[in-house]
Amino acid sequence: METKLWREKLNPYELAVDELLVKFNHIIKEHRSKGLYSPIEHVSGRVKKLSSIIEKMQKKNATFENIDQYVEDIAGLRIICQFVEDIDRVVELIKQRTDMQVITEKDYITNIKESGYRSYHMIVLYTVQTMDGNKNIKVEIQIRTMAMDFWSTVEHSLQYKYKKNIPVEIKERLHNASDAIIALDSEMSAIRNEIMDAQNEFQIKANIVAEILNNIQNLFNVANEREIVKIQDEFYRIYSTATIDELKTFSRELDIISEGYRAQGVN
């Protein structure tokens, strides 16, 4: 019976995580499909394990009935960015959304924890629709760089192993590693524009290539197969050496050919 009650209690949290993952992944997809740099590199989510929830309940003196009020990170998302500067963009992006309300913020990037931990935390209120009606769910969103996430994952594993009593020597090494992470993020920020230009160029090229291949595939259904094979072979020939401008030119020429066949089909 108790297990069933817990399952019913956590179902809306799982729904909130699933829906928010779709929405944040769509933000990434929308940026990239338009050839824009996405401040979000990737996003993951989870509902806290039951053992961890019970442990936190005991720490907060919460009950099964009021757990929604006292435990704010049952549902969690982790948003990973490439650069420190992206974190502020993601924070603003979340604040501007109308489908979630920011309740609290904790900036552990400006105010680094004693352990060396760095991340930006937000608690948002998100509404899910269930068979029993609408339910407001608190979701913790952690926003950090890839380097910060690597450090945090290692530190979390050590905290678990030593039951939050990490030996002094290892603590010192973690602090040194945290300093190295800060230096790494700083260096990446220094060459951020070059990295973004390279990534944007790659994404633009990928979008053009996808459009060309889709166009060729559609032509196979309406055009002379020998002619389309020649077009396809020509594309493969120029692909490895072609610049973005050359690929755009090829794509425009292919559009003209496709339009001609569509006009013939109408006639």
KEKE-3310 file (N, C-alpha, C; in steps of 0.2 Angstrom, whole numbers, plus 5000, padded with zeros to 4 digits):
npx = (5004:5010:5020:5012:5006:5017:5021:5010:5012:5024:5022:5017:5028:5037:5031:5032:5046:5048:5040:5047:5060:5057:5054:5065:5075:5069:5072:5085:5085:5078:5086:5098:5092:5090:5102:5109:5119:5117:5114:5112:5119:5117:5103:5098:5087:5079:5069:5071:5078:5069:5075:5084:5074:5067:5078:5080:5068:5068:5079:5073:5063:5050:5034:5025:5014:5016:5027:5029:5030:5042:5052:5061:5068:5064:5060:5071:5082:5096:5105:5117:5130:5142:5150:5154:5148:5136:5128:5121:5113:5105:5098:5091:5083:5075:5068:5061:5051:5034:5028:5033:5037:5049:5055:5065:5083:5100:5116:5130:5141:5146:5146:5156:5155:5161:5167:5172:5162:5153:5139:5123:5108:5091:5074:5059:5042:5031:5017:5008:4996:4985:4975:4968:4967:4975:4992:5004:5021:5037:5052:5069:5082:5098:5111:5126:5143:5151:5163:5162:5152:5158:5168:5158:5152:5162:5165:5153:5152:5163:5158:5148:5155:5163:5153:5150:5161:5174:5191:5205:5216:5211:5201:5208:5214:5203:5199:5210:5208:5196:5200:5207:5197:5190:5200:5201:5188:5189:5199:5192:5182:5190:5192:5180:5172:5179:5177:5163:5160:5166:5158:5145:5147:5149:5136:5128:5132:5128:5115:5112:5117:5108:5096:5099:5101:5088:5081:5086:5082:5068:5067:5070:5058:5051:5058:5069:5079:5092:5097:5096:5104:5116:5116:5117:5129:5137:5135:5141:5154:5158:5156:5166:5176:5169:5165:5154:5147:5148:5141:5128:5125:5124:5113:5103:5103:5098:5086:5080:5079:5071:5059:5056:5053:5041:5033:5031:5024:5012:5007)
npy = (4994:5006:5008:5010:5022:5030:5029:5035:5048:5052:5052:5064:5072:5065:5067:5081:5082:5075:5083:5095:5092:5089:5102:5110:5103:5106:5120:5119:5112:5121:5133:5128:5123:5135:5139:5145:5149:5138:5142:5132:5116:5103:5094:5086:5075:5070:5061:5061:5047:5036:5032:5043:5053:5050:5051:5065:5070:5066:5074:5086:5086:5082:5076:5063:5069:5083:5084:5090:5103:5105:5098:5102:5098:5086:5083:5086:5095:5096:5107:5109:5119:5126:5137:5149:5161:5158:5153:5164:5168:5157:5158:5170:5166:5156:5164:5172:5164:5159:5148:5143:5147:5156:5153:5153:5157:5152:5157:5149:5151:5164:5165:5154:5138:5132:5119:5120:5119:5124:5131:5136:5137:5135:5136:5131:5134:5123:5118:5104:5093:5082:5067:5070:5083:5100:5101:5109:5109:5108:5111:5108:5117:5115:5124:5123:5123:5112:5108:5112:5102:5090:5091:5092:5079:5070:5075:5072:5058:5055:5061:5052:5040:5042:5045:5059:5063:5067:5064:5075:5077:5073:5082:5094:5091:5091:5105:5110:5105:5111:5124:5123:5120:5132:5140:5133:5136:5149:5151:5145:5154:5164:5161:5160:5166:5161:5147:5147:5152:5142:5131:5136:5137:5123:5118:5126:5121:5107:5109:5113:5103:5092:5098:5097:5083:5079:5085:5078:5065:5067:5070:5058:5052:5058:5062:5058:5044:5042:5054:5060:5052:5056:5069:5067:5060:5071:5079:5072:5072:5085:5088:5086:5095:5107:5124:5133:5143:5137:5126:5131:5137:5126:5120:5129:5128:5115:5117:5124:5115:5106:5113:5115:5101:5100:5109:5103:5092:5098:5103)
npz = (5000:5004:4995:4983:4986:4986:4973:4967:4972:4966:4953:4946:4947:4939:4927:4926:4924:4912:4903:4904:4899:4886:4882:4884:4876:4864:4863:4861:4849:4841:4840:4834:4821:4815:4813:4823:4838:4852:4869:4877:4879:4882:4890:4905:4916:4931:4943:4960:4969:4979:4992:4994:4994:5006:5015:5015:5019:5032:5037:5035:5044:5038:5032:5024:5019:5019:5011:4998:5001:5009:5003:4990:4979:4973:4959:4946:4935:4925:4917:4905:4899:4887:4890:4903:4902:4895:4905:4911:4901:4900:4912:4911:4900:4906:4915:4907:4902:4901:4906:4917:4934:4943:4959:4969:4968:4968:4967:4965:4958:4957:4971:4977:4984:5000:4998:4985:4975:4961:4953:4946:4954:4952:4958:4951:4948:4941:4931:4930:4921:4927:4929:4940:4940:4939:4944:4954:4953:4961:4954:4953:4945:4939:4933:4924:4918:4906:4912:4925:4928:4927:4938:4949:4948:4951:4964:4970:4970:4978:4990:4993:4994:5006:5015:5017:5024:5019:5017:5023:5014:5002:5000:4999:4987:4979:4980:4973:4960:4958:4957:4945:4936:4936:4930:4917:4912:4911:4901:4890:4889:4884:4871:4866:4855:4843:4845:4844:4832:4824:4827:4824:4810:4806:4810:4801:4789:4790:4790:4777:4770:4774:4769:4755:4753:4756:4746:4735:4737:4736:4723:4716:4716:4706:4695:4681:4684:4680:4678:4691:4698:4693:4698:4711:4712:4709:4719:4730:4725:4726:4740:4750:4748:4746:4750:4762:4755:4742:4743:4746:4734:4726:4732:4729:4715:4714:4719:4709:4699:4705:4706:4693:4689:4698:4692:4680:4684:4688:4677)
capx = (5000:5014:5023:5007:5005:5023:5021:5005:5015:5029:5020:5017:5035:5040:5027:5035:5053:5047:5038:5052:5065:5055:5054:5072:5078:5066:5075:5092:5084:5076:5092:5102:5089:5090:5109:5111:5122:5112:5117:5111:5123:5112:5099:5095:5083:5078:5066:5075:5077:5065:5079:5086:5069:5066:5083:5079:5062:5070:5083:5069:5057:5044:5030:5023:5008:5019:5034:5029:5032:5048:5058:5060:5072:5062:5061:5077:5084:5103:5107:5124:5132:5149:5154:5151:5143:5130:5123:5117:5108:5100:5094:5086:5078:5070:5064:5056:5046:5027:5025:5036:5038:5055:5053:5071:5089:5106:5122:5136:5146:5149:5148:5158:5154:5168:5170:5174:5157:5151:5133:5118:5102:5084:5068:5054:5035:5028:5010:5006:4989:4984:4968:4965:4967:4982:4996:5010:5027:5043:5058:5076:5086:5105:5114:5133:5147:5153:5169:5159:5148:5163:5170:5153:5150:5167:5164:5147:5154:5167:5154:5144:5159:5165:5147:5151:5167:5180:5198:5207:5220:5207:5197:5213:5215:5197:5200:5215:5204:5191:5204:5209:5191:5189:5205:5199:5182:5191:5202:5187:5179:5194:5192:5173:5170:5182:5174:5156:5160:5167:5152:5140:5148:5147:5129:5125:5134:5124:5108:5112:5118:5102:5091:5101:5099:5081:5079:5088:5077:5061:5068:5070:5051:5047:5063:5073:5083:5099:5099:5096:5110:5122:5116:5119:5136:5140:5135:5146:5161:5160:5155:5172:5180:5165:5163:5147:5144:5147:5135:5122:5124:5122:5107:5099:5102:5094:5079:5077:5078:5065:5054:5054:5049:5035:5029:5029:5019:5006:5004)
capy = (5000:5012:5009:5012:5029:5034:5029:5041:5054:5054:5052:5071:5074:5062:5070:5087:5081:5073:5088:5100:5089:5090:5109:5113:5100:5110:5126:5118:5111:5128:5137:5124:5123:5142:5141:5149:5145:5137:5142:5125:5111:5097:5094:5079:5076:5064:5061:5059:5041:5036:5032:5050:5057:5049:5054:5072:5071:5065:5079:5092:5084:5083:5070:5061:5073:5089:5083:5095:5110:5105:5095:5106:5095:5079:5084:5090:5096:5098:5111:5110:5124:5126:5143:5152:5167:5155:5152:5170:5168:5152:5160:5175:5163:5153:5169:5175:5159:5160:5141:5141:5153:5156:5154:5155:5157:5152:5158:5146:5153:5170:5163:5147:5134:5130:5113:5122:5117:5129:5129:5140:5134:5139:5132:5134:5130:5121:5115:5098:5092:5075:5065:5073:5090:5103:5101:5113:5105:5112:5108:5111:5117:5116:5126:5123:5122:5105:5107:5112:5096:5085:5091:5090:5072:5067:5077:5069:5051:5055:5062:5046:5035:5044:5048:5066:5065:5066:5065:5082:5077:5073:5089:5098:5089:5093:5112:5111:5103:5116:5130:5121:5121:5139:5142:5130:5139:5156:5150:5143:5160:5169:5159:5158:5168:5157:5141:5148:5153:5135:5127:5138:5135:5116:5117:5128:5116:5101:5110:5114:5096:5089:5100:5095:5076:5078:5087:5073:5060:5069:5070:5051:5050:5062:5063:5053:5041:5042:5061:5061:5049:5061:5075:5064:5059:5077:5082:5068:5074:5092:5088:5086:5101:5113:5129:5134:5146:5133:5121:5135:5138:5119:5119:5134:5125:5110:5120:5126:5109:5103:5117:5113:5095:5101:5113:5098:5088:5102:5103)
capz = (5000:5005:4989:4979:4988:4984:4966:4965:4974:4962:4946:4943:4947:4933:4921:4925:4921:4905:4899:4904:4895:4879:4880:4884:4870:4858:4863:4858:4842:4837:4839:4829:4815:4812:4812:4829:4843:4857:4875:4881:4876:4883:4897:4908:4921:4935:4949:4966:4971:4985:4997:4995:4997:5013:5019:5015:5023:5039:5038:5036:5048:5034:5032:5017:5017:5017:5007:4993:5004:5012:4999:4983:4973:4971:4952:4945:4928:4924:4910:4904:4895:4885:4893:4909:4899:4893:4911:4912:4896:4901:4918:4908:4896:4910:4919:4902:4900:4905:4908:4924:4938:4947:4966:4972:4965:4972:4963:4968:4953:4960:4978:4977:4990:5003:4995:4978:4971:4957:4949:4947:4955:4952:4960:4948:4949:4934:4932:4925:4921:4928:4929:4946:4939:4938:4950:4954:4955:4961:4950:4954:4939:4940:4927:4925:4912:4906:4917:4932:4929:4928:4945:4953:4947:4955:4971:4973:4971:4984:4996:4994:4997:5012:5019:5018:5028:5014:5020:5022:5008:4996:5000:4996:4979:4975:4979:4967:4954:4957:4954:4938:4932:4935:4925:4911:4910:4909:4895:4885:4887:4880:4864:4864:4848:4838:4845:4842:4824:4821:4828:4819:4803:4806:4810:4795:4784:4791:4788:4770:4767:4775:4764:4748:4752:4756:4739:4730:4739:4733:4715:4714:4715:4700:4689:4678:4689:4678:4679:4698:4700:4691:4703:4718:4712:4709:4726:4734:4723:4729:4747:4755:4747:4745:4755:4763:4749:4736:4745:4745:4727:4723:4734:4725:4708:4715:4720:4702:4695:4708:4704:4686:4689:4701:4687:4675:4687:4689:4670)
cpx = (5004:5018:5019:5006:5011:5023:5016:5008:5020:5027:5020:5024:5038:5037:5031:5042:5052:5045:5044:5058:5063:5056:5061:5076:5075:5070:5082:5090:5082:5082:5096:5099:5089:5098:5112:5114:5117:5116:5117:5115:5119:5109:5098:5091:5082:5073:5070:5073:5073:5069:5082:5081:5067:5071:5082:5073:5064:5074:5079:5063:5050:5041:5028:5018:5011:5026:5034:5031:5039:5054:5057:5064:5070:5062:5067:5079:5092:5104:5114:5126:5140:5153:5150:5146:5136:5125:5119:5111:5103:5095:5089:5081:5073:5065:5059:5050:5039:5024:5029:5037:5044:5053:5060:5077:5095:5112:5128:5142:5150:5151:5149:5157:5161:5171:5173:5168:5154:5145:5128:5112:5096:5079:5063:5047:5033:5022:5010:4999:4989:4977:4964:4965:4974:4985:5002:5016:5033:5048:5064:5080:5093:5108:5122:5137:5149:5159:5166:5155:5153:5166:5164:5151:5155:5166:5158:5148:5158:5163:5150:5149:5161:5160:5148:5157:5173:5186:5201:5212:5216:5203:5202:5214:5209:5197:5205:5212:5199:5194:5206:5203:5189:5194:5203:5193:5184:5195:5197:5183:5183:5194:5185:5171:5172:5178:5166:5156:5161:5161:5146:5141:5147:5140:5125:5126:5130:5117:5107:5112:5111:5096:5093:5099:5092:5078:5080:5083:5070:5061:5067:5062:5047:5052:5066:5079:5091:5101:5100:5102:5116:5122:5119:5127:5140:5141:5141:5153:5163:5160:5161:5176:5176:5165:5156:5143:5143:5141:5128:5120:5121:5115:5102:5098:5098:5087:5076:5075:5071:5059:5051:5050:5042:5030:5026:5023:5012:5003:5002)
cpy = (5006:5013:5012:5020:5033:5035:5035:5048:5057:5055:5059:5074:5071:5065:5077:5087:5079:5079:5094:5098:5090:5098:5112:5110:5104:5116:5125:5117:5117:5132:5134:5124:5129:5144:5145:5145:5144:5138:5136:5120:5105:5097:5087:5080:5069:5066:5058:5051:5041:5036:5039:5054:5056:5051:5061:5074:5071:5071:5086:5091:5085:5076:5069:5066:5080:5090:5088:5102:5110:5102:5098:5103:5088:5078:5088:5090:5098:5101:5112:5115:5123:5131:5146:5158:5164:5154:5158:5170:5163:5154:5165:5171:5159:5158:5172:5170:5160:5153:5139:5148:5152:5158:5156:5154:5156:5152:5155:5147:5159:5168:5156:5144:5133:5124:5114:5121:5124:5127:5135:5136:5138:5134:5135:5130:5129:5117:5109:5096:5084:5073:5068:5080:5093:5102:5105:5110:5109:5108:5112:5111:5119:5118:5127:5122:5114:5103:5107:5105:5090:5085:5089:5083:5068:5068:5073:5061:5050:5056:5056:5041:5036:5046:5055:5068:5063:5068:5072:5082:5077:5079:5094:5097:5092:5101:5114:5110:5109:5123:5129:5122:5128:5142:5139:5134:5146:5156:5149:5150:5165:5167:5157:5160:5163:5150:5141:5148:5146:5131:5129:5136:5127:5115:5120:5123:5110:5103:5110:5107:5092:5091:5097:5087:5075:5080:5081:5067:5061:5068:5063:5049:5053:5063:5057:5050:5042:5050:5063:5058:5053:5067:5073:5063:5066:5080:5078:5070:5080:5093:5090:5092:5108:5118:5129:5138:5142:5128:5125:5136:5131:5118:5123:5131:5119:5112:5122:5120:5106:5107:5116:5106:5096:5105:5108:5094:5091:5102:5097)
cpz = (5000:4998:4983:4980:4986:4976:4964:4967:4969:4955:4943:4943:4940:4927:4920:4922:4914:4901:4898:4899:4888:4877:4880:4878:4864:4858:4859:4850:4838:4836:4833:4822:4811:4811:4817:4834:4849:4864:4879:4876:4876:4890:4899:4914:4925:4941:4955:4968:4978:4992:4999:4997:5004:5018:5020:5019:5031:5042:5039:5040:5044:5034:5025:5015:5015:5014:5001:4995:5006:5008:4992:4977:4971:4963:4951:4938:4929:4917:4910:4898:4893:4889:4899:4907:4897:4899:4912:4907:4897:4907:4915:4904:4900:4913:4914:4901:4905:4907:4914:4928:4943:4954:4969:4967:4969:4967:4966:4963:4956:4968:4979:4984:4993:5000:4988:4973:4967:4953:4950:4948:4955:4954:4956:4949:4942:4935:4927:4926:4922:4928:4935:4946:4939:4945:4949:4957:4955:4958:4951:4947:4941:4933:4928:4918:4912:4911:4924:4934:4931:4936:4950:4953:4952:4962:4974:4974:4977:4991:4998:4997:5004:5017:5021:5023:5024:5018:5018:5015:5002:4995:4997:4988:4976:4975:4973:4961:4953:4954:4947:4933:4931:4929:4918:4908:4907:4902:4889:4884:4883:4873:4862:4857:4843:4838:4843:4835:4821:4821:4824:4812:4802:4805:4804:4789:4784:4789:4781:4767:4768:4770:4757:4748:4752:4749:4734:4731:4736:4726:4713:4713:4709:4694:4686:4682:4687:4679:4687:4701:4699:4696:4709:4718:4712:4716:4730:4732:4726:4737:4751:4754:4747:4751:4757:4757:4743:4737:4744:4738:4724:4726:4730:4718:4708:4716:4713:4698:4698:4706:4697:4685:4693:4696:4682:4677:4687:4682:4667)
residu = (MET:GLU:THR:LYS:LEU:TRP:ARG:GLU:LYS:LEU:ASN:PRO:TYR:GLU:LEU:ALA:VAL:ASP:GLU:LEU:LEU:VAL:LYS:PHE:ASN:HIS:ILE:ILE:LYS:GLU:HIS:ARG:SER:LYS:GLY:LEU:TYR:SER:PRO:ILE:GLU:HIS:VAL:SER:GLY:ARG:VAL:LYS:LYS:LEU:SER:SER:ILE:ILE:GLU:LYS:MET:GLN:LYS:LYS:ASN:ALA:THR:PHE:GLU:ASN:ILE:ASP:GLN:TYR:VAL:GLU:ASP:ILE:ALA:GLY:LEU:ARG:ILE:ILE:CYS:GLN:PHE:VAL:GLU:ASP:ILE:ASP:ARG:VAL:VAL:GLU:LEU:ILE:LYS:GLN:ARG:THR:ASP:MET:GLN:VAL:ILE:THR:GLU:LYS:ASP:TYR:ILE:THR:ASN:ILE:LYS:GLU:SER:GLY:TYR:ARG:SER:TYR:HIS:MET:ILE:VAL:LEU:TYR:THR:VAL:GLN:THR:MET:ASP:GLY:ASN:LYS:ASN:ILE:LYS:VAL:GLU:ILE:GLN:ILE:ARG:THR:MET:ALA:MET:ASP:PHE:TRP:SER:THR:VAL:GLU:HIS:SER:LEU:GLN:TYR:LYS:TYR:LYS:LYS:ASN:ILE:PRO:VAL:GLU:ILE:LYS:GLU:ARG:LEU:HIS:ASN:ALA:SER:ASP:ALA:ILE:ILE:ALA:LEU:ASP:SER:GLU:MET:SER:ALA:ILE:ARG:ASN:GLU:ILE:MET:ASP:ALA:GLN:ASN:GLU:PHE:GLN:ILE:LYS:ALA:ASN:ILE:VAL:ALA:GLU:ILE:LEU:ASN:ASN:ILE:GLN:ASN:LEU:PHE:ASN:VAL:ALA:ASN:GLU:ARG:GLU:ILE:VAL:LYS:ILE:GLN:ASP:GLU:PHE:TYR:ARG:ILE:TYR:SER:THR:ALA:THR:ILE:ASP:GLU:LEU:LYS:THR:PHE:SER:ARG:GLU:LEU:ASP:ILE:ILE:SER:GLU:GLY:TYR:ARG:ALA:GLN:GLY:VAL:ASN)
# end
